[in-house]
Amino acid sequence: MPHADDHLHAARPRHDHGWLSPDPLLTKELGIPNACSRCHEDRGLEWNIAQADALFGTKVRARQRARAHAIAAAQTDAAGAAEGLVALLHQEDVPAWRATYLSLLPQTAGASAGREAARLALTASDPLERAAAARFFVGAPDASDLLSPLLKDPVRLVRLDAAWALSAQLPADAPARRELDEYLALTLDQPSGRLRLGQDKANRGDLAGAESEMARAAQWDPFSPAIRDAHGMVLAALGRANEAGTEFRRAAELSGRGGGPSAFRAGLAFAETGQAAEAENAFRLAVQCDPKLHRAWYNLGLLLAQQQRLAEATQALEQAERAAPGEPDYPYALATVCLRAGDSAGARAAAQRVLRLDPTHEGARQVLRALGR
C-alpha cells in the first residue's frame, strides 16, 4: 500500500515505495520524517517548512497532506477518522489509494460510515479495490450475500480474500475452500503461516486447533507482538484467562508505545482471574503507552475502588472522563466513588454531568437522591 512519505530522517529511517516531495510540515504535524531536515537540521523545522513551501508550493502537495492526515487519523482511531477516509475515497482517482482507504476503514470506530462505499467497491474495475472491499465485510451478517460472487472472481487475490471472509461457511469440498487451504499450506514453514492457519481454524470454530497453531507460531517467533496477541485472544476464548493475560502482557511489552490495547486486554484477563496486582500493572502499562485509552483508565479506577483506594480511583476515573467526555459511565463511576469517600460536592457535580449526557440515567438520579438533591 502507498505510504504518506518515503524520505529518511537521521533519527528514524523509513523505507517504502513512495517517491514524494519532502514535506517538513508533516514532520511538525504528524512526526513523518522528511529529507529537508536531514540536510538542513541546523536551520530548524520552521525554516525547512518555509523553504519547502517556497520550492515546491503547497497546492501540489495538498493531496499528499490530506492522505497523510487521513491515514494518521485512522491509525489512531481519532474522531471523524472514518468520515475522512470516506471523503477521500470519493475524491481519489488512484485505485491503490482507494484500496488503502478501504483497508483502513475497519480499524475505525465509525467504520459503518464506509459501508456503502465498500459495497460499491465490490464491483470496482481494479482488483485491489475489490479485495479490500471483501476484507471490509469480514464478519458482516450479510457477508455471504455480498461476497459469494467474488469467490469466482478472475483474480486470485480477490477470490482468496472473499474465501477468507466466508471461511466458516465454505463446505470442505467447495473449490473456494480448497483454494484457500492450498494457499494457507504454502507458508506453514513460517510463523506467520502458522498464525494464519490458526486464525482460520478459530474462524471455523476449532479453538483447540487454533491454539495449537498459534502456540507453535509463538514458539517459532517469540518476539512477534501480533502472534502473542492473537494467541491471547484464542486462550481467552477457551476460558484460559490467566494464560491469555500473560500473552497479552508479553505482546504489550514487545509493542513498545503501541502496546496499549494489548496491555488493556491483559488487565481484563488478570482481573477476571482475581489477580489484582497483575491487573493493575497491566492497566497502568496501557495508559502509559496511550494516555487516551479511556477504557483502561476506567477499569483501573474500578479496580482501585474495589481495593478501597478511593483517592487513586478518583484520579483514574477523572482521567477516563477527560479522555472521553461523552461517556456517561465514567462520571457515574466517579460519582459513586466520591460518594463513598464522603466528597458530596464531587459526587453531586459528577452525577449532574451524567444527567447532562443521559437525562434518563437512573444511577445518577440515585446518587443525587442519596445526597438529598
MIVEXTI-857938 format. One record per residue (C-alpha): y, x negated, z; residue number from 1. Coordinates in Angstrom, 3 decimals, decimal comma. Layout:
! MIVEXTI-857938
{{Y; X; Z}; NUM} ...
END
This chain:
! MIVEXTI-857938
{{0,000; 0,000; 0,000}; 1} {{3,579; -1,198; -0,534}; 2} {{5,435; -2,622; 2,423}; 3} {{9,080; -2,446; 3,342}; 4} {{9,768; -6,155; 2,868}; 5} {{7,877; -9,290; 1,918}; 6} {{10,176; -12,124; 2,899}; 7} {{9,475; -14,739; 5,525}; 8} {{11,250; -15,324; 8,792}; 9} {{10,829; -18,596; 10,630}; 10} {{9,701; -16,913; 13,835}; 11} {{7,422; -14,286; 12,319}; 12} {{5,788; -14,963; 8,909}; 13} {{4,992; -11,953; 6,771}; 14} {{2,813; -11,797; 3,651}; 15} {{2,328; -8,807; 1,376}; 16} {{2,545; -7,828; -2,283}; 17} {{6,181; -6,735; -2,405}; 18} {{8,963; -8,672; -4,081}; 19} {{12,140; -7,020; -2,862}; 20} {{15,714; -8,197; -2,420}; 21} {{16,188; -9,611; 1,092}; 22} {{17,930; -7,192; 3,422}; 23} {{19,262; -8,552; 6,721}; 24} {{20,402; -5,036; 7,642}; 25} {{16,752; -4,032; 8,002}; 26} {{16,286; -7,008; 10,319}; 27} {{19,075; -5,662; 12,509}; 28} {{17,886; -2,061; 12,411}; 29} {{14,092; -2,427; 12,347}; 30} {{13,239; -6,066; 13,031}; 31} {{11,952; -6,636; 9,482}; 32} {{12,267; -10,361; 8,609}; 33} {{14,389; -11,486; 5,667}; 34} {{14,734; -14,641; 3,604}; 35} {{18,518; -14,912; 4,003}; 36} {{18,313; -15,506; 7,730}; 37} {{15,661; -18,151; 7,262}; 38} {{18,017; -20,380; 5,285}; 39} {{21,274; -19,335; 6,966}; 40} {{20,181; -18,743; 10,528}; 41} {{23,151; -20,740; 11,819}; 42} {{25,595; -18,209; 10,310}; 43} {{24,321; -15,278; 12,344}; 44} {{22,848; -11,950; 11,321}; 45} {{26,156; -10,140; 10,690}; 46} {{27,259; -12,838; 8,235}; 47} {{23,929; -12,563; 6,434}; 48} {{24,274; -8,776; 6,216}; 49} {{27,744; -9,057; 4,670}; 50} {{26,698; -11,754; 2,202}; 51} {{23,555; -9,905; 1,098}; 52} {{25,521; -6,704; 0,527}; 53} {{28,110; -8,618; -1,478}; 54} {{25,478; -10,329; -3,622}; 55} {{23,009; -7,506; -4,168}; 56} {{25,080; -4,402; -3,475}; 57} {{23,936; -1,534; -1,293}; 58} {{23,147; 1,071; -3,942}; 59} {{20,271; -0,878; -5,450}; 60} {{18,638; -1,169; -2,026}; 61} {{19,256; 2,367; -0,805}; 62} {{15,745; 3,435; -1,793}; 63} {{14,242; 0,316; -0,192}; 64} {{16,055; 1,120; 3,038}; 65} {{15,052; 4,770; 3,004}; 66} {{11,408; 3,808; 2,541}; 67} {{11,557; 1,279; 5,364}; 68} {{13,136; 3,730; 7,797}; 69} {{10,659; 6,478; 6,928}; 70} {{7,685; 4,175; 7,424}; 71} {{9,048; 2,784; 10,692}; 72} {{9,614; 6,319; 11,988}; 73} {{6,060; 7,322; 11,038}; 74} {{4,524; 4,249; 12,645}; 75} {{6,237; 5,063; 15,954}; 76} {{5,908; 8,857; 15,514}; 77} {{9,650; 9,236; 16,008}; 78} {{11,259; 12,667; 15,977}; 79} {{11,536; 14,008; 12,441}; 80} {{9,156; 11,397; 11,018}; 81} {{7,039; 13,937; 9,148}; 82} {{10,063; 15,671; 7,654}; 83} {{11,412; 12,314; 6,490}; 84} {{8,161; 11,438; 4,763}; 85} {{8,010; 14,815; 3,038}; 86} {{11,610; 14,500; 1,833}; 87} {{10,877; 11,097; 0,284}; 88} {{7,622; 12,388; -1,147}; 89} {{9,559; 14,961; -3,177}; 90} {{12,039; 12,328; -4,408}; 91} {{9,628; 9,473; -5,135}; 92} {{8,598; 8,623; -8,709}; 93} {{6,195; 5,764; -7,887}; 94} {{2,642; 7,083; -7,284}; 95} {{1,695; 4,251; -4,916}; 96} {{4,619; 5,122; -2,670}; 97} {{3,789; 8,830; -2,740}; 98} {{0,257; 7,902; -1,680}; 99} {{1,730; 5,784; 1,117}; 100} {{3,755; 8,694; 2,479}; 101} {{0,732; 10,988; 2,315}; 102} {{-1,375; 8,394; 4,153}; 103} {{1,204; 8,096; 6,929}; 104} {{1,723; 11,821; 7,444}; 105} {{-1,393; 12,429; 9,595}; 106} {{-0,088; 9,882; 12,123}; 107} {{2,960; 12,040; 12,880}; 108} {{3,225; 14,896; 15,330}; 109} {{4,695; 17,171; 12,654}; 110} {{2,073; 16,476; 10,024}; 111} {{1,776; 20,185; 9,226}; 112} {{5,176; 19,913; 7,555}; 113} {{3,486; 17,983; 4,759}; 114} {{0,513; 20,297; 4,249}; 115} {{1,811; 21,993; 1,115}; 116} {{2,831; 18,668; -0,443}; 117} {{-0,622; 17,260; 0,333}; 118} {{-2,302; 20,339; -1,143}; 119} {{-0,373; 19,909; -4,392}; 120} {{-1,241; 16,199; -4,439}; 121} {{-4,949; 17,055; -4,591}; 122} {{-4,440; 17,651; -8,309}; 123} {{-1,970; 14,797; -8,925}; 124} {{-2,485; 12,714; -12,041}; 125} {{-2,668; 9,470; -10,071}; 126} {{-5,959; 8,855; -8,188}; 127} {{-4,182; 7,082; -5,315}; 128} {{-2,358; 10,305; -4,546}; 129} {{-5,475; 12,426; -4,814}; 130} {{-7,357; 10,095; -2,472}; 131} {{-4,503; 10,052; 0,062}; 132} {{-4,312; 13,842; -0,084}; 133} {{-8,056; 14,059; 0,586}; 134} {{-7,608; 11,888; 3,689}; 135} {{-4,802; 14,179; 4,861}; 136} {{-7,224; 17,111; 5,107}; 137} {{-9,873; 15,355; 7,214}; 138} {{-10,768; 17,816; 9,960}; 139} {{-8,833; 20,723; 8,445}; 140} {{-10,543; 24,131; 8,824}; 141} {{-10,304; 24,730; 5,085}; 142} {{-11,220; 21,181; 4,053}; 143} {{-14,365; 22,330; 2,275}; 144} {{-12,496; 24,780; 0,041}; 145} {{-9,756; 22,297; -0,736}; 146} {{-11,797; 19,130; -1,221}; 147} {{-15,077; 20,261; -2,771}; 148} {{-13,648; 19,954; -6,324}; 149} {{-12,802; 16,298; -5,615}; 150} {{-16,462; 15,485; -4,989}; 151} {{-16,775; 15,451; -8,789}; 152} {{-13,543; 13,578; -9,462}; 153} {{-13,838; 10,965; -12,248}; 154} {{-12,535; 8,248; -9,894}; 155} {{-14,958; 6,908; -7,273}; 156} {{-12,224; 6,280; -4,688}; 157} {{-11,277; 9,941; -4,725}; 158} {{-14,903; 11,097; -4,539}; 159} {{-15,587; 8,830; -1,574}; 160} {{-12,518; 9,950; 0,382}; 161} {{-13,397; 13,590; -0,241}; 162} {{-17,010; 12,953; 0,787}; 163} {{-15,854; 11,203; 3,951}; 164} {{-13,731; 14,210; 4,868}; 165} {{-16,678; 16,549; 4,245}; 166} {{-19,392; 14,236; 5,573}; 167} {{-20,606; 16,610; 8,286}; 168} {{-21,138; 19,379; 5,735}; 169} {{-22,882; 17,464; 2,967}; 170} {{-26,622; 18,094; 2,527}; 171} {{-28,739; 14,954; 2,714}; 172} {{-29,787; 15,252; -0,932}; 173} {{-26,323; 16,011; -2,333}; 174} {{-25,019; 13,481; -4,893}; 175} {{-21,833; 13,041; -2,855}; 176} {{-23,853; 12,314; 0,304}; 177} {{-25,971; 9,725; -1,498}; 178} {{-22,904; 8,057; -2,986}; 179} {{-21,221; 7,887; 0,412}; 180} {{-24,374; 6,497; 2,043}; 181} {{-24,658; 3,845; -0,661}; 182} {{-21,024; 2,891; -0,117}; 183} {{-21,473; 2,651; 3,664}; 184} {{-24,574; 0,484; 3,218}; 185} {{-22,632; -2,144; 1,253}; 186} {{-20,900; -3,619; 4,314}; 187} {{-23,472; -3,304; 7,078}; 188} {{-23,464; -7,074; 7,477}; 189} {{-19,854; -6,854; 8,704}; 190} {{-18,410; -5,449; 11,965}; 191} {{-16,127; -3,147; 10,005}; 192} {{-19,106; -1,774; 8,114}; 193} {{-20,965; -1,007; 11,342}; 194} {{-17,828; 0,640; 12,702}; 195} {{-17,503; 2,800; 9,611}; 196} {{-21,152; 3,826; 9,784}; 197} {{-20,712; 4,641; 13,464}; 198} {{-17,708; 6,812; 12,683}; 199} {{-19,701; 8,657; 10,035}; 200} {{-22,543; 9,254; 12,484}; 201} {{-20,052; 10,570; 15,035}; 202} {{-18,550; 12,891; 12,437}; 203} {{-22,044; 14,235; 11,785}; 204} {{-22,727; 14,823; 15,483}; 205} {{-25,051; 11,850; 16,071}; 206} {{-23,155; 10,391; 19,034}; 207} {{-26,068; 8,237; 20,243}; 208} {{-26,411; 6,670; 16,794}; 209} {{-22,649; 6,211; 16,590}; 210} {{-22,550; 4,456; 19,952}; 211} {{-25,313; 2,087; 18,905}; 212} {{-23,488; 1,122; 15,714}; 213} {{-20,158; 0,641; 17,468}; 214} {{-21,711; -1,412; 20,247}; 215} {{-23,138; -3,711; 17,589}; 216} {{-19,762; -3,914; 15,848}; 217} {{-18,079; -4,831; 19,157}; 218} {{-20,725; -7,471; 19,788}; 219} {{-20,154; -8,997; 16,365}; 220} {{-16,351; -8,856; 16,679}; 221} {{-15,406; -8,740; 20,361}; 222} {{-11,710; -9,275; 19,616}; 223} {{-11,087; -6,190; 17,472}; 224} {{-8,979; -3,587; 19,332}; 225} {{-9,824; -0,923; 16,720}; 226} {{-13,563; -1,337; 17,292}; 227} {{-13,149; -1,284; 21,076}; 228} {{-11,003; 1,834; 20,906}; 229} {{-13,438; 3,674; 18,611}; 230} {{-16,347; 2,681; 20,828}; 231} {{-14,461; 4,037; 23,818}; 232} {{-13,961; 7,365; 22,053}; 233} {{-17,684; 7,766; 21,465}; 234} {{-18,556; 6,706; 25,011}; 235} {{-16,110; 9,286; 26,334}; 236} {{-17,696; 11,966; 24,131}; 237} {{-21,068; 11,007; 25,582}; 238} {{-19,736; 11,511; 29,093}; 239} {{-19,816; 7,790; 29,933}; 240} {{-16,222; 7,747; 31,149}; 241} {{-16,406; 4,535; 33,158}; 242} {{-17,676; 2,525; 30,190}; 243} {{-15,147; 4,265; 27,962}; 244} {{-12,333; 3,210; 30,282}; 245} {{-13,481; -0,402; 30,144}; 246} {{-13,489; -0,349; 26,328}; 247} {{-10,092; 1,330; 26,128}; 248} {{-8,606; -1,178; 28,555}; 249} {{-10,003; -4,080; 26,545}; 250} {{-8,606; -2,531; 23,357}; 251} {{-5,197; -2,324; 25,010}; 252} {{-5,342; -5,936; 26,160}; 253} {{-6,264; -7,075; 22,646}; 254} {{-3,492; -4,989; 21,067}; 255} {{-0,594; -6,547; 22,950}; 256} {{2,606; -4,487; 22,724}; 257} {{0,801; -1,900; 20,609}; 258} {{-1,807; -1,199; 23,270}; 259} {{-0,050; 1,711; 24,962}; 260} {{-2,231; 4,557; 23,609}; 261} {{-5,452; 2,700; 24,405}; 262} {{-4,238; 1,898; 27,906}; 263} {{-3,345; 5,563; 28,398}; 264} {{-6,851; 6,596; 27,370}; 265} {{-8,232; 4,013; 29,790}; 266} {{-6,186; 5,555; 32,585}; 267} {{-7,506; 9,030; 31,824}; 268} {{-11,091; 7,779; 31,752}; 269} {{-10,779; 5,910; 35,043}; 270} {{-9,050; 8,882; 36,658}; 271} {{-11,942; 11,090; 35,566}; 272} {{-14,382; 8,890; 37,470}; 273} {{-12,188; 8,706; 40,564}; 274} {{-11,212; 5,042; 40,121}; 275} {{-7,620; 5,496; 41,222}; 276} {{-6,653; 1,826; 41,321}; 277} {{-8,041; 1,162; 37,834}; 278} {{-6,360; 4,311; 36,522}; 279} {{-3,004; 3,308; 37,997}; 280} {{-3,224; -0,158; 36,493}; 281} {{-4,065; 1,323; 33,091}; 282} {{-1,200; 3,839; 33,160}; 283} {{1,212; 1,097; 34,201}; 284} {{-0,036; -1,075; 31,348}; 285} {{0,506; 1,839; 28,960}; 286} {{4,163; 2,297; 29,902}; 287} {{4,686; -1,450; 29,974}; 288} {{3,526; -1,555; 26,356}; 289} {{5,577; 1,506; 25,417}; 290} {{8,104; 2,930; 27,903}; 291} {{8,369; 6,052; 25,709}; 292} {{4,764; 7,091; 26,412}; 293} {{5,775; 10,121; 28,446}; 294} {{2,219; 11,384; 28,978}; 295} {{1,352; 8,071; 30,631}; 296} {{4,382; 8,334; 32,944}; 297} {{3,396; 11,930; 33,738}; 298} {{-0,199; 11,107; 34,577}; 299} {{0,899; 8,102; 36,598}; 300} {{3,208; 10,400; 38,574}; 301} {{0,427; 12,902; 39,227}; 302} {{-1,919; 10,127; 40,330}; 303} {{0,654; 8,693; 42,741}; 304} {{1,389; 12,150; 44,111}; 305} {{-2,306; 12,648; 44,847}; 306} {{-2,138; 9,499; 46,942}; 307} {{0,925; 10,789; 48,842}; 308} {{3,078; 8,034; 47,307}; 309} {{5,797; 10,577; 46,699}; 310} {{8,754; 8,265; 46,119}; 311} {{6,865; 6,346; 43,432}; 312} {{5,578; 9,606; 41,952}; 313} {{9,147; 10,881; 41,720}; 314} {{10,236; 7,799; 39,820}; 315} {{7,349; 8,070; 37,357}; 316} {{7,950; 11,775; 36,713}; 317} {{11,666; 11,142; 36,193}; 318} {{10,720; 8,560; 33,570}; 319} {{8,431; 11,096; 31,884}; 320} {{11,230; 13,665; 31,754}; 321} {{13,708; 11,130; 30,380}; 322} {{11,249; 10,166; 27,642}; 323} {{10,528; 13,804; 26,691}; 324} {{13,319; 16,057; 27,995}; 325} {{11,972; 19,111; 26,168}; 326} {{8,633; 19,199; 28,004}; 327} {{8,735; 21,664; 30,945}; 328} {{5,598; 20,268; 32,634}; 329} {{7,476; 17,148; 33,670}; 330} {{10,373; 18,658; 35,627}; 331} {{7,958; 21,204; 37,105}; 332} {{5,702; 18,450; 38,448}; 333} {{8,818; 16,677; 39,699}; 334} {{9,967; 19,852; 41,447}; 335} {{6,657; 20,176; 43,305}; 336} {{6,748; 16,532; 44,382}; 337} {{10,349; 16,825; 45,573}; 338} {{9,390; 19,959; 47,493}; 339} {{6,570; 18,109; 49,232}; 340} {{8,920; 15,205; 50,001}; 341} {{11,478; 17,507; 51,612}; 342} {{14,054; 16,955; 48,847}; 343} {{15,263; 20,522; 48,466}; 344} {{18,171; 19,662; 46,188}; 345} {{15,941; 17,644; 43,847}; 346} {{13,289; 20,359; 43,784}; 347} {{15,858; 23,063; 43,042}; 348} {{17,502; 21,074; 40,241}; 349} {{14,159; 20,229; 38,618}; 350} {{12,952; 23,847; 38,807}; 351} {{16,172; 25,037; 37,218}; 352} {{15,684; 22,560; 34,360}; 353} {{12,207; 24,005; 33,826}; 354} {{13,596; 27,521; 33,543}; 355} {{16,205; 26,428; 31,037}; 356} {{13,331; 25,209; 28,865}; 357} {{10,984; 28,107; 29,657}; 358} {{12,595; 31,129; 31,351}; 359} {{9,145; 32,669; 31,945}; 360} {{7,730; 29,687; 33,858}; 361} {{6,197; 31,264; 36,986}; 362} {{5,553; 27,941; 38,726}; 363} {{9,248; 27,042; 38,659}; 364} {{10,123; 30,501; 39,974}; 365} {{7,696; 29,975; 42,863}; 366} {{9,430; 26,699; 43,739}; 367} {{12,782; 28,458; 43,848}; 368} {{11,345; 31,289; 45,955}; 369} {{9,958; 28,698; 48,380}; 370} {{13,468; 27,270; 48,627}; 371} {{14,934; 30,702; 49,219}; 372} {{16,671; 30,627; 45,874}; 373} 
END
